[in-house]
């Protein structure tokens, strides 16, 4: 699949999410200048295997962790817990 400027921008935004914090797919889309593109952000994160892009820090609007392409939602929740994202 062809990489786009939007996808590169999304990955740059996700790289800036501090450890111990999360952003929703919608928040990332809005930060990228496309507030209606939450599903596109999800697709970009689904295809991300770059460890420098902490895609586990992007969660659903309802606060649930959603899926994770490197070990499932259980792994995603564990990574977030290790980082202190959950009280």
Buried (B, 14 or more C-beta within 10 A) or exposed (E): EEEEEBBEBBBEBBEEBEEEEBBBBBBBBBBBEBEEBBEBBBBBBEEBEEEEBBBBBBBBEEEEBBEBBEEEEEBBBBBBEEBEBEE
